[in-house]
Amino acid sequence: MNALPLTFILPLLGFLILAIGRDRLSEPTAAMIGVGSMALSAICALLAGGHFLVDYPVGTLVQMPLWTWLRVGEFAPNFGLAVDGLAVTMMGIITGVGFLIHLFASWYMRGEAGYARFFSYMNLFVASMLLLVLADNLMLLYLGWEGVGICSYLLIGFYFHDRANGRAAMKAFTVTRVGDVFLAFGLFLLFYSVGTLNIHDIVTRVPQVFSTNDRMLQLAAVMLVLGAMGKSAQIPLHSWLADAMAGPTPVSALIHAATMVTAGVYLIARLHPIFIMTPDVLVNWVGFTGALTLLVAGFCALAQTDIKRILAYSTMSQIGYMFLALGVGAWQIAIFHLMTHAFFKALLFLSSGAVIISVHHEQNIFRMGGLRKTIPLVFWCFVIGGGALAAVPWITVGYYSKDAIIWETFASGHMTLFWMAVAGAFLTSIYTFRLIWFTFFGEPKTHAEPLKGLSYQIPLVVLLVLSTAVGALIHPPLAQVLPESQGVLLEQVGNAHGKHTAELIAMGAMLAGFVVAAALYVLDKGRLLTRWKHSGLGSAVNYWCYHGLGFDALYDAIFVKPFLLIGRLFKADPVDKTWGILPALAMTGNRVGNWLQSGSLRGYAASFALGMAVLLVLVMMMIGM
């Protein structure tokens, strides 16, 4: 366990060295520091995780206080780490997948300006995420939470010379900050009610302090969910994720697979006793949010033409499935899907990066075509990764986690959520087939170059293997850490009669999506869709889906334009001018006084006589009354 602090210290040191060296470091040196620090972090995570799993009983929580962070009266949070099965799982995903992404990035970013700067941000990103999942208290977790937020801003806006990239980075930073403010409110409420921010103490005391559906606890739970929505890009705080594709492709892989968007899922799972005590919040705020998000993301993905934006909406959809699993109490399966999603989504994003390099940074799938012959490894990566995304049965890792979520939704009796999940599976199959077909089949529309290099091949091959059924053999050590789900309990007592029905419906939806996509794009060659898009209704629907169902326009009308109007109104600083009335009055009085001090004796005598006359009149009036 002595290696545990090194898991985040090593990438943090890599960040410091790269940040100080910056442009003075050569590309090989920067890559050695950036990738090497991640490799050492992954080794430390393997040693610490292996030691924990071997030497401690199942369900054990080991706390490692390092020092007292600060002390204000009785408030004295530690800078300390905590390890259990959930932390080990997250640590393995972050360091393992993060290392593969760093290795791929050393090839992808070759020749780019700011090479060392890029890896410094990537190292800090991973260090912040590790701190988030290993923190033993919510204040330290919040530090890591804000760390991944600022790193996402830096990496999304990496190509800052293009103002559109800077706007995308600011959008991500602003929208996620909204969620962060709500999370801060939730922490204040928990500290006020429970008296501590230590995570273990909170989950222990909550059942003792609160009753089920207590109003204060419900409010705190809602604040936590809103914080999770921001980081995990769930409706209504989802609009930043598609624009986050402005950053380099390895950044997209890191954000979508190993860090950031999984933070909200981790937060809810870590604080699950709070949500068990507030079942209404769990179902309505977590479950329905996830189900709605996966449907919205599916419709948006169908209209996209940018290869990375399609994958971005697919991430939003898959995180929606995780929220759905949490909402129906399938805690362990939500984390299992988080792990499998990290495998196949990292594979898909890195493969899309390889495609982009091959076709000279073209990202429109309708300008590609025929790439399966030029880059066969990337083609098979897309086939396996896309199959896992669509949950192709038995041979892909996505089937074992995604269909388990759909079964758990069925077993919990939430049939509305079940059918929403099934509809999401149908949409996923359509846009996945569409993506692969137009990218790798048909006639080439853009000249493509073959790709070479072990630093690009090794990460893809490893992730390809993990995205098959082999990845499903990895079982996260979550027993006695997270509660068992309803579906698992039914299976244990031999009462899971509806499981095969739910699985057949889910597989049927997946196959139906492939059949519909093949009919539309292969047999009909898109003619029906072209006529639909040229009709009035079809054009409007396509435009609406392409622009994210209008959420950006809605937020622009509700928040951005009023803010800019207020800015224009206050551009002249009316508050300052209001206060300027006082010195203006003083200056006027000064001028009047100067005018009266003329130095003329006749003027003074006339003023004196006039004043005496006025006083005399006033005295006479008072006597007369």
C-alpha positions in Angstrom: 0.0 0.0 0.0 3.0 2.3 0.2 2.8 2.7 -3.6 -0.7 4.1 -3.4 0.2 7.8 -3.0 2.6 7.4 -6.0 -0.3 6.7 -8.3 -1.2 10.4 -8.4 2.2 11.8 -7.3 4.0 10.5 -10.3 1.8 12.0 -13.0 1.8 15.2 -10.9 5.6 15.2 -11.0 5.4 14.6 -14.7 3.1 17.7 -15.0 5.5 19.9 -13.1 8.6 18.8 -15.1 6.8 19.2 -18.4 5.2 22.5 -17.4 8.6 24.0 -16.3 10.5 22.6 -19.3 7.8 23.3 -21.9 9.4 24.2 -25.3 12.9 23.6 -24.1 12.2 19.8 -24.1 12.5 17.8 -27.2 9.6 15.6 -28.4 11.2 12.3 -27.4 12.1 13.7 -23.9 8.6 15.1 -23.4 7.0 11.8 -24.5 9.3 9.9 -22.2 8.3 12.0 -19.2 4.6 12.1 -20.1 4.1 8.5 -21.0 6.7 7.2 -18.6 5.1 8.9 -15.6 1.8 7.2 -16.6 3.4 3.8 -17.0 5.0 4.1 -13.5 1.6 5.3 -12.1 -0.1 2.2 -13.7 2.6 -0.1 -12.1 2.1 1.5 -8.7 -1.7 1.1 -9.1 -1.2 -2.5 -10.0 1.0 -3.1 -6.9 -1.2 -1.2 -4.5 -4.4 -2.8 -5.9 -2.9 -6.3 -5.8 -1.7 -5.8 -2.3 -5.1 -4.6 -1.2 -7.0 -7.5 -2.8 -4.6 -10.2 -1.5 -4.0 -8.9 2.1 -7.4 -7.5 3.1 -10.8 -9.3 3.4 -13.6 -8.6 0.9 -15.4 -5.4 1.6 -12.6 -3.8 3.6 -12.0 0.0 3.6 -8.4 1.1 4.2 -7.9 4.7 5.1 -4.5 6.3 4.7 -4.3 9.8 6.3 -1.3 11.7 5.1 -1.6 15.0 6.9 -4.2 17.5 8.3 -5.1 19.7 5.4 -6.5 22.6 7.4 -8.1 23.4 10.7 -11.0 25.8 11.3 -12.5 25.2 14.7 -13.7 21.6 14.7 -13.5 21.4 10.9 -10.1 19.7 10.2 -10.3 17.6 7.0 -7.4 15.3 6.2 -5.4 15.1 3.1 -5.9 11.4 3.1 -6.6 8.5 0.8 -9.1 5.6 1.1 -9.1 2.3 -0.7 -11.8 -0.3 -1.2 -13.0 -2.4 -4.1 -14.6 0.6 -5.9 -11.4 2.8 -5.6 -9.3 -0.1 -6.8 -11.6 -0.5 -9.8 -11.5 3.2 -10.7 -7.8 3.4 -10.1 -7.1 0.5 -12.5 -9.3 2.0 -15.2 -7.8 5.5 -14.9 -4.1 4.4 -14.9 -4.5 1.4 -17.3 -6.6 3.1 -20.0 -4.9 6.4 -19.3 -1.5 4.9 -20.1 -2.7 3.5 -23.4 -4.1 6.8 -24.4 -0.9 8.6 -23.5 1.1 6.1 -25.5 -1.1 6.6 -28.5 -0.9 10.4 -28.0 2.9 10.3 -28.3 2.3 9.1 -31.9 -0.8 11.2 -32.7 0.7 14.5 -31.5 4.1 14.1 -33.2 5.1 17.3 -35.0 2.4 19.4 -33.2 3.4 22.7 -31.6 3.1 22.6 -27.8 4.0 18.9 -27.6 5.3 19.1 -24.0 2.5 21.4 -23.0 0.0 18.9 -24.2 1.5 16.1 -22.1 1.7 18.3 -19.0 -2.0 18.9 -19.2 -2.7 15.2 -19.8 -0.6 14.2 -16.7 -2.4 16.8 -14.5 -5.7 15.5 -15.8 -4.9 11.9 -14.7 -3.5 13.1 -11.4 -6.6 15.1 -10.6 -8.9 12.2 -11.5 -6.9 9.8 -9.3 -7.1 12.2 -6.4 -10.9 12.4 -7.0 -11.4 8.6 -6.7 -8.9 8.0 -3.9 -9.9 10.9 -1.6 -11.2 9.9 1.8 -13.2 13.1 2.2 -15.5 15.2 0.0 -13.3 18.3 0.3 -10.3 16.5 -1.2 -12.7 14.9 -3.8 -13.8 18.3 -4.7 -10.2 19.4 -5.3 -9.8 16.6 -7.8 -13.2 17.4 -9.2 -12.2 21.0 -9.9 -8.8 19.7 -11.2 -10.3 17.7 -14.0 -12.5 20.7 -14.8 -9.6 23.1 -15.3 -7.7 20.4 -17.3 -10.6 19.8 -19.6 -10.7 23.6 -20.3 -6.9 23.6 -21.1 -7.1 20.5 -23.3 -10.3 21.3 -25.1 -8.9 24.7 -26.0 -5.4 23.3 -26.7 -5.6 24.7 -30.3 -6.4 28.1 -28.9 -5.3 30.0 -32.0 -8.7 29.1 -33.4 -11.3 31.2 -31.5 -14.0 28.5 -32.0 -11.8 26.1 -29.9 -11.5 28.7 -27.2 -15.3 29.2 -27.1 -15.8 25.4 -26.9 -13.3 25.2 -23.9 -15.1 28.1 -22.2 -18.5 26.5 -22.8 -17.3 23.3 -21.2 -15.8 25.2 -18.3 -18.9 27.3 -17.7 -21.5 24.5 -18.0 -19.6 22.2 -15.7 -19.1 25.0 -13.2 -22.9 25.2 -12.9 -22.9 21.6 -11.7 -19.9 22.2 -9.4 -21.8 25.0 -7.6 -24.7 22.7 -6.9 -22.2 20.0 -5.7 -20.7 22.6 -3.3 -24.1 23.3 -1.9 -24.6 19.6 -1.4 -21.3 19.4 0.6 -22.4 22.3 2.8 -25.7 20.6 3.5 -24.0 17.3 4.4 -21.5 19.0 6.6 -24.3 21.0 8.3 -26.4 17.9 8.9 -23.8 15.2 9.6 -20.9 17.3 10.9 -18.2 15.8 8.8 -17.0 15.5 5.2 -15.2 12.2 5.7 -16.9 9.9 3.2 -16.9 6.8 5.4 -18.3 8.8 8.3 -21.0 10.3 6.1 -22.3 7.0 4.7 -22.2 5.5 8.3 -24.0 8.4 10.0 -26.7 9.1 7.3 -29.0 6.2 8.3 -28.6 7.3 11.9 -29.2 11.0 11.4 -32.0 10.9 8.8 -35.2 9.0 8.1 -36.1 7.8 4.6 -37.0 10.7 2.3 -36.0 13.3 4.8 -36.4 16.7 3.2 -32.9 17.9 4.1 -31.3 14.7 2.8 -33.4 14.9 -0.4 -32.2 18.4 -1.0 -28.6 17.4 -0.4 -29.1 14.4 -2.8 -30.5 16.6 -5.5 -27.5 18.9 -5.2 -25.2 16.0 -5.6 -27.1 14.7 -8.6 -26.9 18.1 -10.3 -23.2 18.2 -9.7 -22.9 14.7 -11.2 -25.0 15.8 -14.2 -22.5 18.6 -15.0 -19.4 16.4 -15.0 -21.1 13.4 -16.7 -22.9 15.5 -19.4 -26.4 14.5 -18.5 -29.5 16.5 -19.4 -29.8 19.5 -18.8 -26.0 20.1 -18.3 -24.9 18.0 -21.3 -24.5 20.6 -24.0 -20.8 21.0 -23.5 -19.8 17.5 -24.5 -20.2 17.5 -28.2 -18.2 20.8 -28.5 -15.5 19.3 -26.4 -14.4 17.5 -29.6 -12.4 20.7 -30.4 -9.4 19.3 -28.6 -7.0 16.7 -29.9 -8.5 13.2 -30.3 -6.5 11.6 -27.4 -8.1 14.3 -25.2 -11.5 13.1 -26.3 -10.5 9.5 -25.5 -9.3 10.5 -22.0 -12.3 12.6 -21.2 -14.8 10.1 -22.5 -13.2 6.8 -21.4 -11.0 7.1 -18.3 -11.7 10.5 -16.7 -14.2 13.3 -16.2 -17.5 12.0 -17.6 -17.3 9.0 -15.3 -16.8 11.2 -12.2 -20.5 11.8 -11.8 -21.2 8.0 -11.9 -18.5 7.4 -9.3 -19.8 10.2 -7.0 -23.3 8.7 -6.9 -22.0 5.2 -6.4 -19.6 6.2 -3.7 -22.4 8.0 -1.8 -25.0 5.3 -2.5 -26.4 5.2 1.1 -27.6 8.8 0.7 -29.6 7.8 -2.4 -30.9 4.6 -0.9 -32.4 6.8 1.8 -33.9 9.0 -0.9 -35.5 6.6 -3.4 -37.6 9.2 -5.1 -34.5 11.2 -5.9 -32.8 8.1 -7.1 -35.5 7.0 -9.6 -36.7 10.4 -10.7 -33.5 12.4 -10.8 -30.9 9.8 -11.6 -32.8 7.0 -13.4 -35.1 9.1 -15.6 -32.3 11.6 -16.3 -30.2 8.8 -17.6 -33.0 7.3 -19.7 -33.9 10.7 -21.2 -30.3 11.5 -22.0 -29.6 8.2 -23.8 -32.6 8.8 -26.1 -31.7 12.4 -26.8 -28.1 11.5 -27.5 -29.2 8.7 -29.8 -31.4 11.0 -31.9 -28.6 13.6 -32.1 -26.0 11.0 -33.1 -28.2 10.0 -36.1 -27.8 13.5 -37.6 -24.1 14.1 -37.1 -21.5 13.9 -39.9 -18.4 14.5 -37.8 -16.8 11.2 -36.7 -15.9 12.5 -33.3 -19.2 14.1 -32.6 -21.0 10.9 -33.3 -18.8 9.2 -30.7 -19.3 12.1 -28.3 -23.1 11.6 -28.4 -22.6 7.9 -28.0 -20.7 8.6 -24.8 -23.5 10.7 -23.5 -25.8 7.8 -24.3 -23.7 5.2 -22.5 -23.3 7.4 -19.4 -27.1 7.7 -19.6 -27.2 3.9 -19.3 -24.9 4.1 -16.2 -27.2 6.7 -14.6 -30.2 4.4 -15.5 -28.5 1.5 -13.7 -27.8 3.6 -10.7 -31.4 4.8 -10.7 -32.8 1.3 -10.5 -30.3 0.2 -7.8 -27.9 -1.8 -10.0 -24.9 -0.2 -8.4 -22.3 -2.9 -9.3 -23.5 -3.2 -12.9 -23.3 0.5 -13.4 -19.6 0.4 -12.4 -19.1 -2.7 -14.5 -20.5 -0.8 -17.5 -18.3 2.1 -16.6 -15.3 -0.3 -17.0 -16.4 -1.9 -20.2 -17.3 1.4 -21.7 -13.8 2.7 -20.9 -12.4 -0.2 -23.0 -14.5 0.1 -26.1 -14.9 3.9 -26.1 -11.1 4.5 -25.7 -10.7 2.0 -28.6 -13.3 3.9 -30.8 -11.8 7.4 -30.1 -8.2 6.3 -30.6 -9.3 4.5 -33.8 -11.1 7.7 -35.0 -7.9 9.6 -34.3 -6.0 7.1 -36.6 -8.7 7.6 -39.3 -8.3 11.4 -39.0 -4.5 11.1 -39.4 -4.9 8.8 -42.3 -7.3 11.1 -44.3 -5.3 14.2 -43.5 -7.5 15.5 -40.7 -10.8 15.1 -42.5 -13.6 14.4 -40.0 -16.7 14.2 -42.1 -17.7 10.5 -42.5 -19.4 11.3 -45.9 -16.0 12.4 -47.3 -14.2 9.2 -46.3 -15.2 5.7 -47.6 -13.2 2.6 -48.5 -10.8 2.8 -45.6 -11.0 -0.9 -44.6 -8.4 -1.7 -47.2 -6.0 1.1 -46.4 -6.0 0.8 -42.6 -7.3 -2.7 -41.9 -6.3 -2.7 -38.2 -8.3 0.4 -37.5 -11.3 -1.1 -39.4 -11.4 -4.1 -37.2 -11.0 -1.9 -34.1 -14.1 0.0 -35.3 -16.0 -3.3 -35.9 -15.2 -4.7 -32.4 -15.6 -1.3 -30.7 -18.8 -0.5 -32.6 -20.1 -4.0 -31.8 -19.4 -3.4 -28.1 -21.2 -0.1 -28.3 -24.2 -1.7 -29.9 -23.9 -4.7 -27.5 -23.5 -7.5 -30.1 -24.2 -10.7 -28.1 -21.5 -12.9 -26.7 -18.5 -11.7 -28.6 -18.2 -8.1 -27.4 -17.8 -6.8 -23.9 -20.6 -4.3 -24.2 -23.2 -7.0 -24.3 -22.3 -8.3 -20.9 -22.8 -4.9 -19.2 -25.3 -3.1 -21.3 -27.8 -5.9 -21.5 -27.4 -6.5 -17.8 -28.5 -2.9 -17.2 -31.6 -3.5 -19.4 -32.4 -6.7 -17.4 -32.0 -4.9 -14.1 -34.4 -2.2 -15.3 -36.9 -4.9 -16.2 -36.3 -6.7 -12.9 -36.9 -3.5 -10.8 -40.3 -3.1 -12.4 -39.7 0.3 -13.9 -41.2 -0.6 -17.3 -41.1 2.9 -18.7 -37.3 3.0 -18.1 -37.0 -0.4 -19.6 -38.6 0.5 -22.9 -36.6 3.7 -23.0 -33.4 1.7 -22.6 -34.6 -0.7 -25.4 -35.3 2.2 -27.7 -31.8 3.5 -26.9 -30.3 0.2 -28.0 -32.2 0.4 -31.3 -30.9 3.9 -32.0 -27.4 2.9 -31.0 -27.3 0.1 -33.6 -28.5 2.4 -36.4 -25.9 5.2 -35.8 -23.1 2.7 -35.2 -23.8 0.9 -38.5 -24.0 4.2 -40.2 -20.7 5.4 -38.8 -18.8 2.2 -39.8 -20.5 1.9 -43.3 -19.7 5.4 -44.5 -16.2 5.4 -43.1 -14.9 2.1 -44.2 -17.1 0.9 -47.1 -18.0 2.3 -50.5 -15.7 4.2 -52.8 -12.9 6.3 -51.3 -13.7 10.0 -51.4 -10.5 11.2 -49.8 -7.0 9.9 -50.3 -5.9 7.9 -47.3 -2.4 7.1 -46.1 -1.4 3.7 -44.5 -0.4 4.1 -40.9 2.7 2.7 -39.1 4.1 2.8 -35.6 4.1 0.5 -32.6 3.0 3.4 -30.3 -0.3 3.6 -32.3 -0.7 -0.1 -32.8 -0.1 -1.4 -29.3 -2.8 0.6 -27.6 -5.3 -0.3 -30.3 -4.6 -4.0 -30.1 -4.8 -4.1 -26.3 -8.0 -2.2 -26.2 -9.4 -4.3 -29.1 -8.8 -7.5 -27.0 -10.4 -5.9 -23.9 -13.4 -4.9 -26.0 -14.2 -8.5 -26.8 -15.7 -11.0 -24.4 -12.2 -11.2 -22.8 -12.8 -7.9 -21.1 -16.0 -9.3 -19.5 -13.8 -11.8 -17.6 -12.5 -8.9 -15.5 -14.8 -8.7 -12.5 -14.6 -5.4 -10.4 -14.1 -6.3 -6.7 -17.3 -4.6 -5.7 -18.8 -7.3 -3.4 -19.8 -5.9 0.0 -18.8 -2.5 -1.2 -21.9 -1.7 -3.3 -25.3 -3.4 -2.7 -26.6 -6.3 -4.8 -29.1 -5.4 -7.4 -32.7 -6.6 -7.7 -31.9 -8.8 -10.8 -29.0 -10.5 -9.1 -31.1 -11.2 -6.0 -33.8 -12.7 -8.2 -31.3 -14.9 -9.9 -29.9 -16.1 -6.5 -33.3 -17.3 -5.4 -34.1 -18.8 -8.8 -36.9 -16.4 -9.6 -35.4 -14.5 -12.6 -38.1 -15.7 -15.0 -38.2 -12.6 -17.0 -34.5 -12.4 -17.7 -34.5 -14.2 -21.0 -37.5 -12.2 -22.1 -35.7 -8.9 -21.3 -32.5 -10.1 -23.0 -34.4 -11.3 -26.1 -36.1 -7.9 -26.4 -32.8 -6.1 -26.0 -31.1 -8.2 -28.6 -34.1 -7.9 -30.9 -33.9 -4.1 -30.7 -30.2 -4.2 -31.5 -30.7 -6.5 -34.5 -33.7 -4.4 -35.7 -31.4 -1.4 -35.6 -28.8 -3.1 -37.8 -31.5 -4.3 -40.2 -33.1 -0.9 -40.5 -29.7 0.7 -41.0 -28.7 -1.8 -43.6 -32.0 -1.3 -45.5 -31.6 2.5 -45.4 -27.9 2.9 -46.2 -26.9 -0.3 -48.1 -30.0 -1.5 -50.0 -31.7 1.9 -50.6 -28.4 3.8 -50.6 -29.9 6.6 -48.6 -32.4 7.7 -51.3 -35.3 7.5 -48.9 -33.5 9.5 -46.2 -32.5 12.1 -48.8 -36.1 12.6 -49.8 -37.0 12.8 -46.1 -34.4 15.5 -45.5 -35.6 17.5 -48.4 -39.1 17.6 -47.2 -40.2 20.4 -44.9 -40.7 18.2 -41.8 -37.6 16.1 -42.5 -35.4 19.1 -42.9 -36.7 20.6 -39.7 -36.2 17.4 -37.7 -32.7 16.8 -39.2 -31.7 20.4 -38.4 -33.1 20.0 -34.9 -31.2 16.8 -34.2 -28.0 18.1 -35.8 -28.1 21.0 -33.4 -28.6 19.0 -30.3 -32.4 19.3 -30.1 -32.0 23.1 -29.7 -30.6 23.1 -26.2 -27.8 25.5 -27.2 -30.4 27.9 -28.7 -32.6 27.6 -25.7 -29.7 28.4 -23.3 -28.6 31.2 -25.5 -32.1 32.8 -25.3 -32.5 32.2 -21.6 -29.1 32.9 -20.2 -26.5 34.2 -22.7 -28.5 37.0 -24.4 -29.9 38.4 -21.2 -26.4 38.3 -19.7 -25.0 40.2 -22.7 -27.9 42.7 -22.5 -27.2 43.4 -18.9 -23.5 43.7 -19.8 -24.4 46.3 -22.4 -26.6 48.2 -20.0 -23.9 48.3 -17.4 -21.2 49.1 -19.9 -21.4 52.8 -19.0 -21.2 51.8 -15.3 -24.5 53.4 -14.1 -23.8 52.4 -10.4 -20.6 54.4 -10.4 -22.3 57.3 -12.1 -25.1 57.3 -9.4 -22.5 57.6 -6.7 -21.0 60.5 -8.8 -24.0 62.6 -8.0 -22.5 63.4 -4.5 -19.2 64.9 -5.8 -21.2 66.7 -8.5 -23.4 68.4 -5.9 -20.3 69.3 -3.9 -18.7 70.8 -7.0 -21.8 72.8 -7.7 -21.9 74.2 -4.2 -18.2 75.1 -4.6 -18.9 77.0 -7.8 -21.9 78.9 -6.2 -19.7 79.8 -3.2 -16.9 81.0 -5.5 -19.4 83.1 -7.4 -20.7 84.7 -4.2 -17.2 85.6 -3.1 -16.9 88.4 -5.6 -15.0 90.9 -3.5 -17.6 93.7 -4.3 -18.6 95.7 -1.1 -21.8 96.8 -2.9 -22.6 93.3 -3.7 -22.0 92.2 -0.1 -24.2 95.1 1.2 -27.0 94.3 -1.3 -26.9 90.6 -0.3 -26.9 91.6 3.4 -29.9 93.9 2.9 -31.7 91.3 0.9 -31.1 88.6 3.6 -32.3 91.0 6.3 -35.4 91.8 4.3 -36.2 88.1 3.9 -35.7 87.5 7.7 -37.8 90.5 8.5 -40.7 89.2 6.3 -40.4 85.7 7.9 -40.5 87.2 11.5 -43.5 89.3 10.7 -45.3 86.3 9.2 -44.6 84.2 12.3 -45.8 87.1 14.6 -49.0 87.4 12.4 -49.7 83.7 12.9 
